[in-house]
Amino acid sequence: MFIPVTCEHCGKSFQVPESSLGQMTVCPWCRGIVATTPATSATPAATPKLEPTSRPNLAKTASSTSAVAGRQSRPWTMILLWGLLCLLIGTGTFAASRFGSGVIPRDAWQMFTPPGGDCRIRLPGTPEARAIPANPYSPAMKNGQEYFVRRWFDQVTVSAGWIDLVPERLALTREDDLLAAQIRYRSEQLAAQVVAQGTIRFNEWTGVEVTLTDSSGVTTVERYYVVTRNRPRPRLYLLSASGKRLSADGPVAQTLFQSFTVLPPE
C-alpha cells in the first residue's frame, strides 16, 4: 500500500510504500531529501490572510473630482482669455489708428469766453493761458494774450487770442501792413513756409487766412482779424490750429473759425 507524502522543499506530493514511513527518501520532483510522513500529517498550508476591505480615500476622491471639474472648466477659461486678448488687440488697433489722426470729437468742443475779453470762441477742452510778445515788425502792435488747448492723443493744438494795437499809430499804419507783419513773425516763430494765403472778411473787418508747413510736416492754419473801428480796444485777433493732418477746410479749422464772435462793446 502506498502513502501520499508532501515534499517539504517544493510542496509537491508523491507516494511511497507504507513500509518506508518514518524513513528518509528522495523527492522525485526536486530531488530533495524528505522525511516520509503522510501528507495528512504534513504541516498544513498557511491560510491566506485576508486584507480588510479598505475604505474609499475621500481626500483622493475629492482631489480627483476637483481635477475633473478643473478640466471641464478649462475650456471656458481659455475662451474668456482669448476673448480678453481679442478685445485688447482690437482696442489697441483702434487706438493706434486714432492716435495722431487730427480728428477732435464733437463733444470735446466747448464755448469759451476769455477773462476780461471781448470775444467768444469754441475750444476743444479747458485752455491754458500764455502771453504773446510784441511783434518786432510792427510798432503798432503791443503785447497780447493767447488761450490754447494741446490735445496730445489727437496731436492737435488749437488756440485763440489777440494782440493789442497802439491807437496812436493806427492812423499811420495800413491794415495790410499789420497782417503782413503778423504773417512774417509767425512764419519765423514756427520755422515754417507759407503755402497758402488769402484775404477774408469778418463782418465789417478785414482779415487774412494763412497756411504754413514746417519741415516735420506739421500744418498750421491761422486767421488774423484786424478789429479797430468802433472798438474801445483795437486788436488783432489770432485763431490757430496746427497738426500733421490738418487742412484749412477741415473740421478742426472750420469749427474754430466759424465759432469765433467779437462781442459788442459794453
C-alpha positions, 0 to 999 in steps of 0.5 A: 500500500502506498502513502501520499507524502508532501515534499517539504522543499517544493510542496509537491506530493508523491507516494511511497510504500507504507513500509518506508514511513518514518524513513528518509527518501528522495523527492522525485520532483526536486530531488530533495531529501524528505522525511516520509510522513503522510501528507495528512500529517504534513504541516498544513498550508498557511491560510491566506490572510485576508486584507480588510476591505479598505475604505474609499480615500475621500481626500483622493476622491475629492482631489480627483473630482476637483481635477475633473471639474478643473478640466471641464472648466478649462475650456471656458477659461481659455475662451474668456482669455482669448476673448480678453486678448481679442478685445485688447488687440482690437482696442489697441488697433483702434487706438493706434489708428486714432492716435495722431489722426487730427480728428477732435470729437464733437463733444470735446468742443466747448464755448469759451469766453476769455477773462476780461475779453471781448470775444467768444470762441469754441475750444476743444477742452479747458485752455491754458493761458500764455502771453504773446510778445510784441511783434518786432515788425510792427510798432503798432502792435503791443503785447497780447494774450493767447488761450490754447488747448494741446490735445496730445492723443489727437496731436492737435493744438488749437488756440485763440487770442489777440494782440493789442494795437497802439491807437496812436499809430493806427492812423499811420499804419495800413491794415495790410501792413499789420497782417503782413507783419503778423504773417512774417513773425509767425512764419519765423516763430514756427520755422515754417513756409507759407503755402497758402494765403488769402484775404477774408472778411469778418463782418465789417473787418478785414482779415487774412487766412494763412497756411504754413508747413514746417519741415516735420510736416506739421500744418498750421492754419491761422486767421488774423482779424484786424478789429479797430473801428468802433472798438474801445480796444483795437486788436488783432485777433489770432485763431490757430490750429496746427497738426500733421493732418490738418487742412484749412477746410477741415473740421478742426479749422472750420469749427474754430473759425466759424465759432469765433464772435467779437462781442459788442462793446459794453 
